[in-house]
Amino acid sequence: MSGTGVTSSSCPGAAGIDLLHPGRLVPPGIAIVAVTFGLARYAYGLFLPDMQASLQLSLPAMGAIAGVSYVGFLLAVLLAIWAAPRLGPRRLVVAGGLAAALGMALIATADNAATLALGVFIAGSSPGFSYTPLSEVIMRRVVEPAREKVYAWINAGTGFGVVVAGPVAIAAGADWRLAWACFAAIALISVLWVGLVLKGGGAPGPVAPAADASGASRSASLLRPGALALFASATTFGLITSVYWTFAVDLLVTDSGVSADQAKLFWTVVGIAGIGGCMTGHLVRRSGIRRSWRRFMAALALATAGLPALAALPCAPLLSGVLFGVAFITVTALYGMWAMSLFRDRPSAGFGMVFFLVSLGQFAGPVMAGLIAPQIGMVAVFLGSALAAVLMLAAAPGRDFSSMG
């Protein structure tokens, strides 16, 4: 089916909503996730040393500015959950892309801490606006057999964005303003693209409630059976993975003598590996979510423990980066599928709450690690995070499924 003028009774949303062919939705979906997550949210750390030197800011100040990105994201997710049934997903996705473009343009022109912080805040909010409504687009406008694959490909957009950021950081060198200006231009193109593709979504409103075996509608409450386990798991996942995202490069440079350019190459490898997460839909169809989730949580544990334990061995850090990249993107996709399966009637709300909690964990994780690392060392922090990932193997999804149906 094409994305223009095609309606069907099998459409998960209300009558009159045009279905989207996966080949039409996936490319702009990848693009908007790449610019909002891979660039607007995650690229700050790559340019931190050059921005710090240029603006003559202290490291604590740069760290505090980095923190406002998480604040922007958390606030945007809450706003998106409230606004989705009122405005519809298209407007929110476009708003997220525009926030990415505006925020990165402000970063490119920043000449003081206040302007930089404002740009980082707005850029950081962008995936909060755009990512959550994409779940509703998938549930309302993609036919069921294709949903898992479509979501997995779009979710892998983070990896594509990180892949772009790494080489640009190397090529730009100290000219960080040019790099951020290029990112802002890419964001504008992506916004125009996704906005055109998402036309024809019908009136705003929640997805039609799924019925259980007795024909009764499922509760619209977020606190339904299985939700608390999902929310606790998502928060813990954010805590664990934030240690790697925040401190992996520093650990390599400090403990292994890796150069700045080599560290950026490591970052690029993580992004390239993350693109492998696009196969999550195929994986779930074949193995189910429980087995898939356990396999890749085990891979996260191995990657997190392996980086400090084997950092001195040739190629070991790159292998850790490959394992972490593909496992992180895959597990985030699995959390999204878990949420959309549990909250079929309110995909934006359930999906948004899950990634709000993941980000809350990612906000708290570096703070906790920074407090305890001086006492026990960063290597011990990584090993402790790996142990926590192992313990999470017992917290796999309570209900197995191979379709978001």
C-alpha atoms as one frame of an Amber mdcrd trajectory, in Angstrom:
protein
   0.000   0.000   0.000   1.173   3.510  -0.702   1.161   6.406   1.711  -1.220
   8.506  -0.364  -4.926   7.990  -0.299  -4.842   4.417   0.998  -7.249   3.609
   3.784  -8.157   0.255   5.178 -10.250  -1.268   7.891  -7.116  -3.018   9.068
  -5.530   0.299   9.883  -4.857   0.431  13.626  -6.176   3.964  13.892  -9.445
   5.632  13.044 -11.098   5.408   9.652  -9.708   7.803   7.082  -6.073   7.557
   8.163  -3.723   6.897   5.253  -1.461   3.915   5.703   2.240   4.442   5.041
   4.350   1.977   3.101   7.471   1.060   5.130   9.730   2.137   2.273   8.236
   5.618   2.434   8.299   6.057   6.232  11.623   4.455   7.166  14.110   6.801
   5.393  12.743  10.086   6.815  12.173   8.351  10.148  15.834   7.364  10.256
  16.804  10.909   9.287  14.794  12.598  12.044  16.113  10.198  14.709  19.658
  10.656  13.391  19.535  14.448  13.719  17.640  14.592  17.030  19.434  11.794
  18.887  22.672  11.145  17.008  23.543  14.819  16.424  21.483  17.189  18.589
  21.738  15.095  21.742  24.876  12.956  21.540  27.380  15.066  19.548  28.088
  17.562  22.348  30.762  15.411  23.963  32.731  15.088  20.737  33.210  18.850
  20.479  33.516  19.586  24.195  37.312  20.193  24.331  37.281  22.616  21.390
  34.196  24.471  22.619  35.661  24.704  26.102  38.900  26.222  24.799  37.141
  28.613  22.436  34.642  29.919  24.985  37.126  29.760  27.887  34.767  27.825
  30.133  35.706  25.515  32.983  35.155  21.772  32.786  32.510  21.890  35.566
  30.677  24.572  33.561  30.788  22.427  30.427  29.508  19.481  32.438  26.636
  21.526  33.826  25.730  22.704  30.335  25.733  19.090  29.160  23.245  18.307
  31.924  20.657  20.757  30.597  20.331  18.556  27.502  18.834  15.812  29.675
  16.553  18.318  31.395  15.305  19.512  28.013  14.661  15.946  26.887  12.771
  14.971  30.041  10.533  18.047  29.902   9.884  17.527  26.188   8.854  13.897
  26.697   6.307  14.882  29.345   4.948  17.627  27.100   4.775  15.245  24.135
   2.813  12.670  26.158   0.259  15.362  27.013   0.172  16.946  23.553   0.083
  13.832  21.339  -3.704  13.225  21.510  -4.348  16.963  21.106  -1.970  17.896
  18.301  -1.320  14.591  16.581   2.081  12.992  15.982   3.034  14.899  12.807
   3.148  18.303  14.472   5.241  16.981  17.346   7.709  15.190  15.076   8.135
  18.387  13.062   8.490  20.418  16.272  11.269  18.085  17.395  13.149  18.500
  14.148  12.799  22.283  14.281  14.055  22.263  17.875  17.115  20.306  16.727
  17.808  22.809  13.951  17.315  25.850  16.199  19.317  24.418  19.074  22.265
  23.406  16.918  22.213  26.790  15.146  22.417  28.498  18.540  25.344  26.261
  19.504  27.099  27.198  16.259  26.755  30.920  17.035  27.307  30.774  20.810
  29.867  33.222  22.177  29.113  32.752  25.874  27.947  30.122  28.334  24.329
  31.306  28.421  23.820  31.037  24.656  25.557  27.665  24.556  23.381  26.369
  27.397  20.214  27.586  25.671  21.243  25.896  22.432  22.088  22.646  24.209
  18.765  22.749  26.088  16.709  23.254  22.910  18.725  20.696  20.930  18.460
  18.196  23.776  14.686  18.592  23.880  14.310  17.674  20.205  14.185  13.866
  20.491  11.737  14.203  23.374   9.280  15.885  21.030   9.861  13.740  17.942
  10.724  10.213  19.090   7.655   9.495  21.217   5.069  10.416  18.530   6.837
   8.179  16.013   5.525   5.202  17.990   1.982   6.386  17.336   2.705   6.864
  13.635   3.904   3.263  13.472   0.925   1.873  15.392  -1.664   3.937  13.480
  -0.295   3.997   9.948   1.811   0.847   9.425   0.211  -2.559   8.937   0.956
  -5.033  11.717   3.329  -7.459   9.969   5.747  -4.614   9.221   5.670  -2.660
  12.496   8.603  -4.336  14.248  10.895  -3.950  11.241   9.857  -0.333  10.629
  10.426   0.632  14.252  13.781  -1.178  14.437  15.066   0.615  11.334  13.897
   4.027  12.559  15.354   3.412  16.017  18.720   2.639  14.390  18.782   6.249
  13.199  20.760   7.087  16.336  23.600   4.983  14.977  23.469   6.749  11.620
  23.678  10.105  13.395  26.652   9.057  15.505  28.368   7.783  12.356  27.952
  11.213  10.768  29.100  13.071  13.892  32.393  11.216  14.305  33.947  11.921
  10.887  32.630  15.493  10.922  34.305  16.036  14.288  37.599  14.742  12.894
  37.315  16.793   9.690  36.246  19.989  11.440  39.076  19.866  13.936  38.867
  23.022  16.037  36.204  24.593  13.786  33.304  23.315  15.839  30.988  26.139
  14.722  31.058  24.953  11.106  30.226  21.415  12.185  27.202  22.510  14.228
  25.994  24.753  11.379  26.144  21.761   9.022  24.188  19.687  11.530  21.510
  22.404  11.739  21.166  22.434   7.947  20.808  18.645   7.889  18.092  18.938
  10.539  16.102  21.419   8.439  16.220  19.113   5.423  15.105  16.175   7.576
  12.207  18.180   9.028  10.922  19.114   5.587  11.179  15.506   4.455   9.413
  13.912   7.416   6.748  16.626   7.486   5.798  15.917   3.878   5.727  12.152
   4.392   3.533  12.324   7.514   0.753  14.293   5.824  -2.616  12.549   5.763
  -2.517  11.279   9.328  -6.134  12.114  10.072  -7.417  13.933  13.126  -5.406
  13.802  16.357  -6.467  11.170  18.801  -5.390   7.986  20.529  -5.081   4.662
  18.790  -8.228   2.594  18.961  -8.055   0.438  22.113  -7.054  -3.162  21.591
  -9.556  -5.713  22.824  -8.746  -8.686  25.020 -10.104 -12.204  24.544 -13.478
 -11.266  26.099 -13.831  -8.250  23.827 -13.337  -5.698  26.589 -11.037  -2.752
  26.026  -7.749  -2.654  27.873  -7.366  -0.060  30.578  -5.997   3.279  29.454
  -4.057   3.626  32.711  -0.274   3.640  32.629  -0.303   1.532  35.800  -1.605
  -1.625  34.198  -0.280  -5.149  34.876   3.315  -5.452  33.768   3.917  -1.708
  33.581   5.876  -1.304  36.814   8.324  -4.051  35.830   8.843  -2.367  32.453
   9.345   1.063  34.036  11.824  -0.215  36.646  13.772  -2.100  33.987  13.923
   0.963  31.723  15.247   3.183  34.522  17.948   0.674  35.441  18.931   0.282
  31.795  19.437   4.046  31.584  21.631   4.041  34.686  23.825   1.218  33.404
  24.358   2.401  29.838  24.989   6.044  30.773  28.298   5.040  32.347  29.578
   3.762  28.999  28.211   6.678  26.976  29.655   9.259  29.364  32.974   7.821
  30.473  34.138   5.301  27.838  36.190   7.804  25.836  37.657   9.349  28.983
  38.566   5.889  30.267  40.392   5.083  27.026  42.276   8.389  26.924  43.171
   8.360  30.624  43.988   4.689  31.160  45.157   3.570  27.713  46.791   6.668
  26.251  44.449   6.749  23.265  44.682   9.977  21.244  41.745  12.341  20.757
  41.334  11.352  17.094  41.487   7.661  17.983  38.814   8.261  20.607  36.607
   9.897  17.958  37.205   6.888  15.717  36.081   4.660  18.596  32.902   6.759
  18.839  32.295   6.313  15.119  32.696   2.545  15.451  30.039   2.533  18.186
  27.699   4.344  15.803  28.394   2.048  12.862  27.734  -0.987  15.033  24.517
   0.588  16.265  23.121   0.491  12.752  23.010  -3.279  13.213  20.086  -2.667
  15.552  17.918  -2.258  12.450  17.648  -6.057  12.420  15.805  -6.124  15.764
  12.437  -6.611  14.070  13.666  -9.735  12.286  15.188 -10.961  15.551  11.954
 -10.595  17.509   9.959 -12.286  14.778  12.307 -15.260  14.882  13.223 -15.595
  18.572  10.627 -13.620  20.545  11.330 -10.643  22.759  12.369 -12.492  25.951
  15.213 -14.457  24.369  16.314 -11.473  22.286  16.324  -9.160  25.300  18.407
 -11.562  27.418  20.962 -12.121  24.665  21.619  -8.442  24.127  21.565  -7.496
  27.804  24.293 -10.127  28.209  26.158  -8.485  25.322  25.882  -5.094  27.072
  27.334  -6.601  30.225  30.237  -8.111  28.278  30.953  -4.847  26.441  30.845
  -2.790  29.650  33.137  -5.147  31.558  35.429  -5.743  28.602  36.337  -2.099
  27.994  38.272  -1.556  31.255  39.341  -5.173  31.682  40.863  -5.509  28.206
  41.618  -1.875  27.304  45.362  -2.532  26.998  44.904  -5.277  24.392  45.057
  -4.313  20.681  41.614  -3.926  19.094  39.836  -4.873  22.339  38.319  -1.383
  22.818  36.995  -1.439  19.256  35.449  -4.854  19.839  33.838  -3.521  23.008
  32.518  -0.541  21.043  31.055  -2.771  18.340  29.359  -4.974  20.926  28.026
  -2.025  22.913  26.788  -0.154  19.833  24.728  -2.984  18.401  23.495  -4.135
  21.832  22.464  -0.655  22.999  20.436   0.145  19.877  18.894  -3.335  19.851
  17.838  -3.203  23.504  16.351   0.280  23.124  14.335  -1.063  20.189  13.198
  -3.982  22.338  12.063  -1.577  25.057  10.082   0.347  22.456   8.418  -2.833
  21.184   7.729  -3.954  24.763   6.071  -0.599  25.507   4.009  -0.479  22.312
   2.797  -4.041  22.875   1.736  -3.275  26.450   0.197   0.121  25.621  -1.459
  -0.556  22.275  -4.277   1.864  23.109  -1.910   4.668  24.225   1.388   4.120
  22.389   2.642   7.696  22.766   1.962   7.708  26.514   3.441   4.289  27.304
   6.341   4.618  24.889   7.051   8.150  26.099   7.064   7.127  29.757   9.507
   4.289  29.071  12.016   6.566  27.356  11.446   9.296  29.927  12.595   6.775
  32.549  15.516   5.573  30.416  16.683   9.181  30.177  16.071   9.778  33.866
  18.426   6.881  34.531  20.910   8.298  32.025  20.765  11.631  33.839  21.342
  10.081  37.271  23.961   7.532  36.178  26.856   9.908  35.432  26.153  11.866
  38.612  26.324   8.708  40.714  29.409   7.467  38.852  31.130  10.815  39.314
  30.508  10.696  43.053  31.771   7.165  43.662  34.591   6.961  41.093  37.066
   8.947  43.263  36.582   6.372  46.020  36.592   3.104  44.050  37.975   4.071
  40.619  36.307   4.260  37.222  37.277   0.685  36.354  35.255  -0.526  39.338
  32.327   1.643  38.241  32.353  -0.044  34.821  32.581  -3.501  36.352  29.737
  -2.680  38.740  27.601  -1.534  35.819  28.371  -4.773  33.999  27.324  -6.761
  37.073  24.057  -4.829  37.223  23.440  -5.709  33.571  23.967  -9.389  34.398
  21.472  -9.162  37.269  18.945  -7.607  34.890  18.841 -10.842  32.906  16.292
 -11.989  35.478  14.049  -9.017  34.619  13.203  -9.987  31.042   9.736  -9.100
  29.698   7.129 -11.086  31.598   5.107 -11.892  28.469   6.866 -13.215  25.408
   5.735 -12.117  21.964   7.055 -11.993  18.426   4.736  -9.227  17.209   3.519
  -5.863  18.494   0.192  -6.884  16.920
